[in-house]
């Protein structure tokens, strides 16, 4: 235990489960809960810098307490690693999934100089009634991060990254509308203690941003009424594959494949952009998992397609997977209908900030209609 600074606090990230296993990660840091209601530039920089200048606490014993059906509690023990992370991947003995998608509450316990400590963690349980889920990129897909490509871009975009609160950031045009359509209505089956609202269709996010930005990204999503879901980020180590762009596609492929394997009863819509090779990565995911990808959405940033991207597009077209390409997410109602998503009626409670401005323009690029998702 250090003789200065904050005592270690365990910060849970969002977890998820199926009917067999529950997975959730947390990190022990010597820090306070993050706050984003600052006004002065100095306070903003200090708040954001504190997320990067994290003081990890290794070798901290941490307990995960989960409630089994019937109310009994089960404890699982772990120890934080050198970066302060502790990951639990536990057998839950075929508990089954709820009919409607729900957030469930778990509890982390640890000790510091102030005695016994606890923190709630939130686990998403996709419902058996949901046949469609969404996997979305974050960086330059819903938010202009300025960090694509690693440390070099962080240095070039330090002002945007270190002096702007989440609620002040500019989201990608049309993201709130599209994500609201895809999310559907609130499921209405949440644990009252979660303070999280689950939507009809579960969302998962995969990003090449560092774990340090988890709370910042959650605050951004909440400020834009975007559906929340487990966020799979990266631990930025000092190696070529992490600091460069080479590992982005592999990171997303591995994370997405694990989700497809965890939920074999669901098909997935994949959403990304063309700044990190998402078109190529998504085509590979689709080819490796026939019949599991319901649609692919790619936000374009104006750059012409490479030969590899054109080949990926051809593979997607040949597989009959609906592919949407555009420079914003004003996705056409006809395209959403093709993948079994109603574009009207059930989203009013999800995206309260959307102002309808006329009919959606259909800008799809697909030749075939898939089976209903």
Number of C-alpha atoms within 10 A of each C-alpha: 11 10 6 7 10 15 18 26 23 28 20 22 20 21 26 23 23 22 17 14 16 18 16 22 17 21 24 28 20 17 19 13 8 13 13 17 12 14 9 10 13 11 14 19 18 15 20 22 15 16 18 13 11 15 17 19 22 18 16 23 15 23 20 23 18 20 14 12 10 6 8 8 11 12 12 13 13 15 16 20 17 12 17 21 23 24 19 17 14 14 13 17 10 10 13 15 17 15 14 21 25 27 27 24 21 20 16 21 18 18 17 13 11 8 7 9 15 16 14 17 23 24 21 27 24 29 22 16 15 18 19 25 25 23 24 26 23 21 21 22 25 26 19 16 20 19 21 21 19 19 15 13 14 17 12 12 14 14 12 15 20 20 19 18 22 22 16 10 16 13 18 16 15 16 20 24 24 20 22 24 24 26 27 25 19 21 19 13 18 21 15 11 12 17 12 18 20 30 29 25 25 28 25 23 20 22 22 25 22 16 20 20 14 18 18 18 19 18 18 22 20 13 14 19 19 21 25 20 26 20 23 23 20 16 13 16 11 9 8 11 13 19 18 14 16 14 16 22 18 11 18 24 19 12 17 23 14 11 19 19 11 16 17 11 13 22 19 27 21 26 25 26 23 20 19 20 17 25 30 20 21 27 25 16 20 23 15 11 13 9 15 20 25 25 26 24 22 23 23 20 14 10 8 10 13 10 9 12 18 14 15 20 20 13 17 24 17 12 16 18 25 24 21 21 19 17 14 17 24 18 23 17 20 17 22 19 14 18 20 17 20 16 21 10 10 16 21 15 13 23 21 13 13 15 8 8 6 6 9 13 12 14 16 18 14 17 12 14 13 16 12 12 20
